[in-house]
């Protein structure tokens, strides 16, 4: 679960997202409080393999972003509370989430105004998406709604 948290550490189908580019021009545009609306792991290259992390682990999370790019995520999953602090950097449609220990996750950012989707650039092979006992290569997609 801790591996997921930044991507939280935190994925709603990426194909349904606006692909014309970001509507957020700067990290300051992201400032405010956000609620995690979805966290899904999607198989690569087989996107029919999916794991709804929110449903599976009873995950709820909020994200607070300062105009300067400081991000604080607080989450609860299976009765356990987590917190994470990071620095955000935005360049065009690329959002970088860098934790205090210098671990970074790079996302493609889509959305505008009241909602945003972070699609991880990196893939991860630590999750069994289809229950067959074999880890699958997956990409994380986080969907956030502004409070």
PLY file of the C-alpha trace (Angstrom):
ply
format ascii 1.0
element vertex 147
property float x
property float y
property float z
element edge 144
property int vertex1
property int vertex2
end_header
0.00 0.00 0.00
2.83 2.42 0.79
4.14 1.94 -2.77
0.88 3.30 -4.12
0.75 6.28 -1.83
2.69 8.82 -3.94
0.65 8.01 -6.94
-1.65 8.56 -4.85
1.99 7.52 -4.01
-0.53 7.81 -4.79
-6.01 5.88 -12.00
-10.66 6.30 -14.38
-9.65 5.48 -17.83
-7.01 7.66 -19.42
-8.68 7.30 -22.79
-11.60 9.40 -21.57
-9.38 12.36 -20.70
-8.86 15.51 -22.72
-5.70 14.88 -24.76
-5.32 18.41 -26.11
-3.13 19.51 -23.22
-3.26 20.84 -19.72
-5.54 23.66 -18.67
-3.36 24.42 -15.66
-0.59 26.88 -16.55
1.29 26.73 -13.25
1.44 24.94 -9.92
-0.35 27.96 -8.43
-3.37 27.02 -10.60
-3.48 23.70 -8.74
-3.49 25.30 -5.29
-6.32 24.41 -2.96
-7.87 21.26 -1.51
-8.62 18.19 -3.59
-10.47 14.95 -2.88
-9.31 11.65 -4.40
-12.11 10.58 -6.75
-10.31 7.60 -8.28
-7.10 5.62 -8.10
-6.84 2.87 -10.66
-3.97 0.69 -11.82
-4.30 -0.06 -15.53
-2.43 -2.88 -17.24
0.27 -2.09 -19.80
-0.11 -3.01 -22.59
-3.40 -4.82 -21.72
-5.60 -1.97 -20.49
-8.48 -4.39 -19.89
-6.64 -5.43 -16.70
-7.59 -2.94 -13.97
-7.46 -2.66 -10.24
-9.67 -0.07 -8.54
-7.40 0.72 -5.60
-9.95 2.98 -3.91
-12.57 0.25 -3.79
-10.19 -2.61 -3.02
-8.52 -0.96 -0.03
-11.29 1.40 1.12
-9.00 4.30 0.25
-9.96 7.91 0.84
-7.55 10.82 0.52
-7.28 14.57 0.42
-4.57 16.64 -1.22
-3.70 20.19 -0.21
-1.51 22.20 -2.58
-0.01 25.59 -1.73
0.50 28.21 -4.46
4.26 27.54 -4.17
3.84 23.82 -4.91
3.98 22.21 -1.47
1.66 19.20 -1.46
0.31 17.35 1.55
-1.66 14.14 1.09
-3.57 12.58 3.94
-5.17 9.20 3.34
-6.94 6.37 5.09
-6.92 2.79 3.78
-8.15 -0.29 5.61
-8.32 1.70 8.83
-4.72 2.94 8.60
-3.89 6.62 8.22
-1.05 7.89 6.06
0.42 11.30 5.36
2.90 12.40 2.75
4.52 15.73 1.92
6.04 16.56 -1.44
7.06 19.37 -3.75
5.20 19.71 -7.05
6.70 21.09 -10.24
4.76 21.63 -13.46
6.30 22.01 -16.89
3.73 22.09 -19.70
1.66 18.94 -19.06
4.33 17.17 -16.96
3.80 17.18 -13.19
6.60 15.97 -10.93
5.79 14.88 -7.38
9.00 14.82 -5.31
8.90 13.48 -1.77
11.17 14.70 1.02
13.41 11.65 0.49
13.92 12.77 -3.14
11.80 9.93 -4.56
9.92 11.37 -7.55
6.95 10.27 -9.59
6.30 11.92 -12.95
2.74 12.31 -14.23
0.97 13.66 -17.26
-1.54 16.21 -15.98
-4.97 16.68 -17.56
-7.96 18.66 -16.44
-9.06 22.15 -15.60
-10.73 24.08 -12.84
-12.50 21.57 -10.61
-10.94 18.26 -11.68
-7.57 16.87 -12.66
-6.13 13.51 -13.62
-2.55 12.41 -12.99
-1.37 9.58 -15.26
1.96 8.12 -14.17
4.67 8.05 -16.81
6.49 5.20 -15.07
5.02 1.71 -14.91
5.11 -0.65 -11.97
5.14 -4.46 -12.00
4.29 -5.13 -8.36
0.54 -5.71 -8.55
-1.58 -8.68 -9.57
-4.38 -6.91 -11.46
-6.34 -9.98 -12.54
-5.97 -12.31 -9.55
-3.93 -14.96 -11.36
-1.06 -14.80 -8.87
1.35 -13.12 -11.30
2.32 -9.45 -11.01
1.25 -7.34 -13.99
2.89 -4.25 -15.45
0.58 -1.33 -14.67
0.28 2.42 -14.85
-1.33 4.46 -12.08
-4.06 7.01 -12.81
-5.25 9.33 -10.04
-8.37 11.45 -10.40
-8.88 14.44 -8.10
-11.89 16.74 -7.54
-11.47 20.20 -6.05
-13.32 20.86 -2.75
0 1
1 2
2 3
3 4
4 5
5 6
6 7
7 8
8 9
11 12
12 13
13 14
14 15
15 16
16 17
17 18
18 19
19 20
20 21
21 22
22 23
23 24
24 25
25 26
26 27
27 28
28 29
29 30
30 31
31 32
32 33
33 34
34 35
35 36
36 37
37 38
38 39
39 40
40 41
41 42
42 43
43 44
44 45
45 46
46 47
47 48
48 49
49 50
50 51
51 52
52 53
53 54
54 55
55 56
56 57
57 58
58 59
59 60
60 61
61 62
62 63
63 64
64 65
65 66
66 67
67 68
68 69
69 70
70 71
71 72
72 73
73 74
74 75
75 76
76 77
77 78
78 79
79 80
80 81
81 82
82 83
83 84
84 85
85 86
86 87
87 88
88 89
89 90
90 91
91 92
92 93
93 94
94 95
95 96
96 97
97 98
98 99
99 100
100 101
101 102
102 103
103 104
104 105
105 106
106 107
107 108
108 109
109 110
110 111
111 112
112 113
113 114
114 115
115 116
116 117
117 118
118 119
119 120
120 121
121 122
122 123
123 124
124 125
125 126
126 127
127 128
128 129
129 130
130 131
131 132
132 133
133 134
134 135
135 136
136 137
137 138
138 139
139 140
140 141
141 142
142 143
143 144
144 145
145 146
